[in-house]
């Protein structure tokens, strides 16, 4: 049974730049662990990994890194053009949301892209 854990967060997938390390926490918690590192910024990618200790003092290796990305925290962070319904949508008629789409061209050499959504009305 788990008796301790350690969580690390990094700006780099190889963890060369660890921005937060919980250290060894002597608790059996395995969910609801709150991030306690530096304040995160809009559209920031953060890698994280975890290791655990058993009640017989067996220490696991760190897990494979995974990541999350933060959203847009401030209205001024939105730089793109809005994609909206072509006509005024009755928000009560579309549950959970109206279908919205937009065609666009991709320029040669594009490596990655992201779409940000809001339910702001």
N, C-alpha and C positions, 0 to 999 in steps of 0.2 A: 504494500500500500504506500502511496506517495506521502511523504512527510515534509517535503520542502521543494521549492522551485526557484528558478532564476530566469528572468526575461531580459533580453537585450534588444535595443532598437538601434538602427543604423541608417545613415543616408546612402550607404553603399552596400550592394549585395554581398560583397566579400567581407563585410564588417571591419574594414580598415578604418572606418570613421564611426565608432560607436558613440551615439549621442545620448543614450541612456542605458544604464545597467542597474537593475533592481538589486543586484547582489543576491546572495542566498537568503531566501525568506523561509523561515521555519513554520510553514503552514501547509495544509493539504489542499488549499484552494486550487481549482483547475479552471475556473471561469470567473468573469467579472473582475479581472485584475486591471486596475486603473493605471494608465500611462502616467508617469510622473516625471517626464523629461522636459526639455526646453519647449516653449510654446511653438506649436507647429504653424506653418504658413499655408496660404492657399495653394492648391495644386502641388503639394509636396508628396513625394513618394518616400515611404518609410518601410524598410525591411525589418522584420523581427524574427526572433528565434527564442526557443525555450529549452531548458533542461530541468530534470527533476531528480530528486533523491528518494529512495525507498526507505521504509522504516527499518531496513537492515543495512542502511548506509551505502547502498549501491547507487552510484552517480551515473546518470545517463549521459551520452554525448549530447551536444546541442542538436536540436531538430534542424531539418533543412530550412533555409530561410524562405519566408513568404512575405508579401508586402500588402500594404493598403495605401490608398491615395486620399489625401484630404480634398474636400470640396472647395468651393469659392466662398470665402468667409464674409466678404464685403461687396456691396453693390458695385463699387468702383472696380472690382476685379473682373467684372464681365466686360469683355472686349469685342466679342463676336456679334454678328447680327442675330437677332431673335428669329426663331422659326416658330410661326404661329399658325393657327387654323386660317384657311383662306377666307372664311367668312366668320361672322360672330357665332361662336359655339355656345349652345345651351349646356352649361356645365352640369346641370342636373340630368340631362338626357344621356350623357356619356359616363358610364360608371365602369371601371374606375377613372378613365380619362379619355378624352377624344384622341383619335388616331391622327398623328401629325407626321408628315414626311417632307423631305427636301432633297432634291437631286443636286449634286455638285460634282465638279471635276477635280480629280486628284492630279497634282503636279508631279512630274517625274522626279524621283529621288526622295519622295516622302518616306520616312522611316517609321513614324508612329503618329497617332492622332488620338484625341479623346473627345468625348461629348459630355457636356455637363447639362443636367436637367434641373428644373425647378418647378415647384407647383405653385409658385407665386402668381396670384391673380390680381 
